[in-house]
Amino acid sequence: MSFDFSRAELGPALPLEYLERLCLQNELFADTVRFVGVGGTRESPRLMTRQNHIRGEIADLCTIRSLMQSLGFSELPPRFSLGYTDSLAFACRNAAVFDLRPANVVLTPEGLAVPIDAIACPLDAEARSILGLDD
């Protein structure tokens, strides 16, 4: 994730960056995504992760907004959204979460909204400034 030219931009993550994002996903959403190994080929290696299957239905945008607000996040303007056209982006002081959309959030039968494929990233001072989160 980069914030060059005063906008958020998703590029290929280095392995450590990808794993750091997964750890942040686990921390923010009490998730249990875990690294299980390296697969693929010598020419095209892949990090392998595992996430528990979560039963439920697709969450709507209102549910996603409520979830993120309850976690202390503010919705970012559409210019900072990444991914599909229906994706939302949120930020708090030290983290941002991108690509939150109905297909990436499951609403469990118990009413719990669970992000399953979000892009979480830590924010440094420059990123906070670009996103308008200055203290």
Contacts in CASP RR format, 6 or more apart in sequence:
PFRMAT RR
TARGET T0000
AUTHOR 0000-0000-0000
METHOD contacts of the structure
MODEL  1
MSFDFSRAELGPALPLEYLERLCLQNELFADTVRFVGVGGTRESPRLMTR
QNHIRGEIADLCTIRSLMQSLGFSELPPRFSLGYTDSLAFACRNAAVFDL
RPANVVLTPEGLAVPIDAIACPLDAEARSILGLDD
1 8 0 8 1.000
1 9 0 8 1.000
1 10 0 8 1.000
1 11 0 8 1.000
1 13 0 8 1.000
1 17 0 8 1.000
1 21 0 8 1.000
1 96 0 8 1.000
1 98 0 8 1.000
1 119 0 8 1.000
1 121 0 8 1.000
2 8 0 8 1.000
2 9 0 8 1.000
2 11 0 8 1.000
3 9 0 8 1.000
3 126 0 8 1.000
3 127 0 8 1.000
3 130 0 8 1.000
3 131 0 8 1.000
6 130 0 8 1.000
7 79 0 8 1.000
7 80 0 8 1.000
7 130 0 8 1.000
8 80 0 8 1.000
8 82 0 8 1.000
8 89 0 8 1.000
8 96 0 8 1.000
8 98 0 8 1.000
8 130 0 8 1.000
8 131 0 8 1.000
9 82 0 8 1.000
10 82 0 8 1.000
10 83 0 8 1.000
10 98 0 8 1.000
10 119 0 8 1.000
13 21 0 8 1.000
15 47 0 8 1.000
18 47 0 8 1.000
19 35 0 8 1.000
19 47 0 8 1.000
20 122 0 8 1.000
21 119 0 8 1.000
21 120 0 8 1.000
21 121 0 8 1.000
22 33 0 8 1.000
22 34 0 8 1.000
22 35 0 8 1.000
22 49 0 8 1.000
24 95 0 8 1.000
24 120 0 8 1.000
24 121 0 8 1.000
24 122 0 8 1.000
25 31 0 8 1.000
25 33 0 8 1.000
25 115 0 8 1.000
25 118 0 8 1.000
25 120 0 8 1.000
26 32 0 8 1.000
26 33 0 8 1.000
28 71 0 8 1.000
28 95 0 8 1.000
28 97 0 8 1.000
28 120 0 8 1.000
29 114 0 8 1.000
29 115 0 8 1.000
29 118 0 8 1.000
31 51 0 8 1.000
31 114 0 8 1.000
31 115 0 8 1.000
32 51 0 8 1.000
32 52 0 8 1.000
33 49 0 8 1.000
33 50 0 8 1.000
33 51 0 8 1.000
34 49 0 8 1.000
34 50 0 8 1.000
34 51 0 8 1.000
35 47 0 8 1.000
35 48 0 8 1.000
35 49 0 8 1.000
36 48 0 8 1.000
36 49 0 8 1.000
36 50 0 8 1.000
37 47 0 8 1.000
37 48 0 8 1.000
38 45 0 8 1.000
38 46 0 8 1.000
38 47 0 8 1.000
38 48 0 8 1.000
39 45 0 8 1.000
39 46 0 8 1.000
39 47 0 8 1.000
39 48 0 8 1.000
40 46 0 8 1.000
51 116 0 8 1.000
54 106 0 8 1.000
54 108 0 8 1.000
54 114 0 8 1.000
54 116 0 8 1.000
55 106 0 8 1.000
55 108 0 8 1.000
55 109 0 8 1.000
56 106 0 8 1.000
56 107 0 8 1.000
56 108 0 8 1.000
56 109 0 8 1.000
57 106 0 8 1.000
57 107 0 8 1.000
58 102 0 8 1.000
58 103 0 8 1.000
58 105 0 8 1.000
58 106 0 8 1.000
58 107 0 8 1.000
59 67 0 8 1.000
59 102 0 8 1.000
59 105 0 8 1.000
59 106 0 8 1.000
59 107 0 8 1.000
59 113 0 8 1.000
60 102 0 8 1.000
61 86 0 8 1.000
61 88 0 8 1.000
61 101 0 8 1.000
61 102 0 8 1.000
63 105 0 8 1.000
63 107 0 8 1.000
63 113 0 8 1.000
64 88 0 8 1.000
64 100 0 8 1.000
64 101 0 8 1.000
64 102 0 8 1.000
64 105 0 8 1.000
64 113 0 8 1.000
65 75 0 8 1.000
65 88 0 8 1.000
66 113 0 8 1.000
67 105 0 8 1.000
67 113 0 8 1.000
67 115 0 8 1.000
68 75 0 8 1.000
68 88 0 8 1.000
68 90 0 8 1.000
68 97 0 8 1.000
68 100 0 8 1.000
69 75 0 8 1.000
71 92 0 8 1.000
72 92 0 8 1.000
73 90 0 8 1.000
73 91 0 8 1.000
73 92 0 8 1.000
73 97 0 8 1.000
74 90 0 8 1.000
74 91 0 8 1.000
74 92 0 8 1.000
75 88 0 8 1.000
75 89 0 8 1.000
75 90 0 8 1.000
76 88 0 8 1.000
76 89 0 8 1.000
76 90 0 8 1.000
76 91 0 8 1.000
76 96 0 8 1.000
76 131 0 8 1.000
80 89 0 8 1.000
80 98 0 8 1.000
80 131 0 8 1.000
81 87 0 8 1.000
81 88 0 8 1.000
81 89 0 8 1.000
81 98 0 8 1.000
82 89 0 8 1.000
82 98 0 8 1.000
82 99 0 8 1.000
82 119 0 8 1.000
83 98 0 8 1.000
83 99 0 8 1.000
83 101 0 8 1.000
84 99 0 8 1.000
84 101 0 8 1.000
84 103 0 8 1.000
86 101 0 8 1.000
86 102 0 8 1.000
87 98 0 8 1.000
87 99 0 8 1.000
87 100 0 8 1.000
87 101 0 8 1.000
87 104 0 8 1.000
88 100 0 8 1.000
88 101 0 8 1.000
89 96 0 8 1.000
89 97 0 8 1.000
89 98 0 8 1.000
89 99 0 8 1.000
89 100 0 8 1.000
90 96 0 8 1.000
90 97 0 8 1.000
90 100 0 8 1.000
91 97 0 8 1.000
91 123 0 8 1.000
91 128 0 8 1.000
91 131 0 8 1.000
91 133 0 8 1.000
92 133 0 8 1.000
93 123 0 8 1.000
93 128 0 8 1.000
93 133 0 8 1.000
94 122 0 8 1.000
94 123 0 8 1.000
95 120 0 8 1.000
95 121 0 8 1.000
95 122 0 8 1.000
95 123 0 8 1.000
96 120 0 8 1.000
96 121 0 8 1.000
96 123 0 8 1.000
96 127 0 8 1.000
96 131 0 8 1.000
97 115 0 8 1.000
97 118 0 8 1.000
97 119 0 8 1.000
97 120 0 8 1.000
97 121 0 8 1.000
98 118 0 8 1.000
98 119 0 8 1.000
98 120 0 8 1.000
98 121 0 8 1.000
99 117 0 8 1.000
99 118 0 8 1.000
99 119 0 8 1.000
100 115 0 8 1.000
100 118 0 8 1.000
103 117 0 8 1.000
104 115 0 8 1.000
104 116 0 8 1.000
104 117 0 8 1.000
104 118 0 8 1.000
105 113 0 8 1.000
105 114 0 8 1.000
105 115 0 8 1.000
105 116 0 8 1.000
105 118 0 8 1.000
106 113 0 8 1.000
106 114 0 8 1.000
106 116 0 8 1.000
107 113 0 8 1.000
107 114 0 8 1.000
108 114 0 8 1.000
123 131 0 8 1.000
123 133 0 8 1.000
128 134 0 8 1.000
128 135 0 8 1.000
END
